[in-house]
Amino acid sequence: MFDRPAKIEYLSLAPERRVLVVADVHGNLPYLRGVLELASFGGDDLVIFDGDFLEKGPQSLETLRFVMALCAEGRAWAVCGNCDGWADIFSMSAREEAQTLHYLSWRRCGLVWDMCRELGIDPLEGDFAAVKAALRGAFADEWAFLAALPHAIESERFLFAHAGVHADKPLAAHTAAELIKYDDFLGSAGRFDKWLIVGHWPVMLYHENIVDANPIVDRERRIVSIDGGCVLKDDGQLNALVLPRTEDEDFSFFAYDPFPKARVKSDQKEGEHSYYIRWGDSEVRVLRRGEEFSLCRHLRTGYEMEILTKYLFTDGEITGCNDCTDYVLPLRAGDEVHVVERTSRGYLVKHRGVSGWYFGELEEL
């Protein structure tokens, strides 16, 4: 579906206008509302949705309508991500339709499920052609909006593509697939003349020993990666990048998560060593299983750490696990943190976007 030529749109950004960039909302409307409120979005502000505002979260249809409304008001532009290409559902091959039905059976949330629930039908029951006909008739405006989405936006100083761009190829020569799905982009990306803003790959996956959900600004290659793991990571956040209005201004950002806030009561030194077990490399051997914590050895590296038992996927000796770390945060008394987990041993918290453990007392806010 995405092997066709990419659709590129051009946008002139007035220097006096504040521009936010948000990627990978993944159908989480409360996070989106939260970060826009935190940024005091309003007035002449513009927000660019850099793909994947749909799927995986609980409010894809509501999020789509929210994005559509902002775009209709001239307050937003949107780029297609690999989770947003649902308008192609009406021109799929038999093989693609079978893959779509498998996806709908596996992940029972997302845009099609939201639409079907609004109509009171089940997408997996009966003739799928009839289901598509019902959806096409009931949601014409939504399909038209999705079908018109570009795969990249270019302005005077910036490029916006969901996943990445091949630096050695003209933007207009790309296929849609090359722009909307480019895993581990920073691992192989070239250098760009204009600043390239991407999402798609959660930024914490670029770190080996810590969990850092803040945008990564690569000044040498002129790339900013902003996916904070909203929905995909239990301790993730939704980032809103603020574009610099002049060459002399730097990037800034706002980050939203819903975790309760607290202040640490005592200083804590940074741990001497740590590791981050993450998606794609999460197999561990359980050495000692406990009710709350289990001692595990990471299969690939041999690194051992205590993991919350509820983060283990199975009861087996070898199992995958949820993203986890044993990083001990450096903190000063009075620092504000966001509390992700409360345990008998301490707290898994976030401080300025970085997740880790605190073993002192907290003052609730």
Salt bridges, closest charged atoms under 4 A:
ASP24 OD1 - HIS26 NE2 3.47
ASP24 OD1 - HIS162 NE2 3.89
ASP44 OD1 - ARG17 NE 3.64
ASP45 OD2 - ARG18 NH2 2.71
ASP52 OD2 - HIS26 NE2 3.73
ASP52 OD2 - HIS162 NE2 3.09
GLU73 OE1 - ARG75 NH1 3.19
ASP88 OD2 - ARG4 NH2 3.40
GLU97 OE1 - LYS132 NZ 2.92
GLU118 OE2 - ARG65 NH2 3.07
GLU142 OE2 - ARG65 NE 2.97
GLU154 OE2 - LYS194 NZ 2.75
GLU178 OE2 - LYS169 NZ 2.72
ASP183 OD1 - LYS181 NZ 3.53
ASP183 OD1 - HIS200 NE2 2.73
ASP193 OD1 - ARG191 NH1 3.94
ASP218 OD2 - ARG221 NE 2.77
GLU247 OE2 - ARG157 NE 3.41
ASP250 OD1 - ARG219 NH1 3.12
ASP257 OD1 - HIS338 ND1 2.79
ASP257 OD2 - LYS350 NZ 2.95
ASP267 OD2 - ARG332 NE 3.59
ASP281 OD1 - HIS298 NE2 3.47
ASP281 OD2 - ARG300 NE 2.57
GLU304 OE2 - ARG297 NH2 2.77
GLU306 OE2 - ARG288 NH2 2.67
GLU306 OE1 - ARG345 NH1 3.71
GLU317 OE2 - ARG285 NH1 2.73
ASP323 OD2 - LYS233 NZ 2.73
ASP335 OD2 - HIS351 NE2 3.82
GLU341 OE1 - LYS310 NZ 2.95
GLU361 OE1 - LYS265 NZ 3.80
GLU364 OE2 - ARG342 NH1 2.93
